[in-house]
């Protein structure tokens, strides 16, 4: 019997921030990170996203930085940022400040990029679906529900 590989999901800095600062275990951002922690998905992020999330959290909610670091360690595979040449080669497929995130997602063969800033990734890339955390969680639930009915 053939097994499918786990979905590979790129997690943007704003989702890492929101998951780390969440007062609820049920927030879509934290649920996305927890899916990575329990290995339901292959959750990937880049150094750029980690640095941005940590910098913003330290400035706004410093008490949550320890939680952020634990979530990153347990939930995410942190990959190097793409080179400037790789980013430049992709052209204008995303907002210039977010283009390295999309290029990293493409390079890591992520099917999804989870972010609150979906408009920053337009026109995007045909191999990467950009979704907000809530939409991503709903999609995973639908797939799991379908598997339960067929398996």
N, C-alpha and C positions, 0 to 999 in steps of 0.2 A: 504494500500500500504506500503510495507516494504521500509525503507530508509537505505541506506548504510552509514556507518560511514565515516567521513572524513579520507583521507589518513594521516597516521602518518609518519612524516618525521624527521629524525635526521639530524641536521645541524652542521657540523664540524666547528672548530675554523677558518680555512682558509676562509670559505665561509662568516662567520660573519665579519671577517677582511675585505675581499674584498667588501662586501656589504656596510660596513661602510665607506670605503675609496673611493667608486666608484664616479667618476665624472659624471656618467650618470645614469639617472633613469631607463635605459633599460638594465643594466648589469644583467646577469643571476643570480648572487649572490644576488643583491638587489631585483630582481623580486621574487626570492625564499623567501626572508624575508618578502616582501610585501604580498605574498600569505598567510603567517602566520598571518600577521597583519590584513588582511581582513577576516580571518578565513576560507579561502578556503581549507587550510591544517591545521593539528595539528602539528605545528613546535616545535620540542623538541631539547634541547641541554643539556649538563651537565655542572656542575660547572667547571670541568677541561677545557672544551672548552671555556667557558666565560673568565676564568683567562688567558688562553693562548692568546686569541684574544685581550683582553685588554692590556696585557703586550706587545705584539708585535706592536700593534697600537700606544701605548704610546711611544715606542722606535722609531718608524719610521714616524708616522704622528700624533703627539700629538693633533693637532687641531681637529682631527676626533673622539677623545674619547667620546665627548658629544654625537655625532651622534650614535656611537656604543651603548652607554648606553640607548639611546632612542629606538633604534631598538630592543635591547634585551627586554626591558620592554614591548614594543608594539607587538612584533612579535613572541617571543619565550617563551616556558614553560621550565624553567630551573629545571632540576632534579638533585638529588644528584649523586655523582660519585659512581660507584659500589665498593663493598668491595674488598680488596685484595684477599680474599678467592674466591669470585665470578670470579674475573679475572683469578686467577690461575686455577680454575676449567674448564675454556674454552680452555686451551691448546694453541697451536700455530696457531690460525686461523687468525692472523693479526700480523703486526709488533709490537713488544713488547710495544713501546711507544704509539701506537694507539689502542692496545687491549682494554684498558678501555673504549674508545669511542664506539667500536663495542659491547662490553658487555652491555654498557648502552643502546644502540640502541635495542639490543635483549631484554633486560629486559623491556623496554618501549613498546615493540611490534611494532617497527617502520618497515614499509615495505621498506623504502628507507633510505639510508644514503647518504647525499649530501656532497661531498668533492672534492677538486682538486687532492687529493692524493689517487686515487683509487688503485694504486699498493700497498699501505701500508695495504690494507685490504684483501689481498690474503692469503690463499684460501677463506676466508670469511665464511659466515654462509648462509645456504640455505633459511632462512626466510628473509634475508635483501639484497636488491639489492643496490649496491654501484654505484653511478653515479656522474659525474661532474655536476656542476650547469646548464650548457647549455643543456646537455642531459636530465636532469630532467625537465627543462622548456619545452623542445620540447615534452616530454612525456605527460606532463599535457595539453599542447595545443592540442595534438592528442586526448586525452580523452575528452576534452571539445568540440572539433569539432565533434567528434562522437556523443556525447550527444545531441548536437544541431541538428544533422541530424535525430536522432531517437526520439527526444522529441518534 
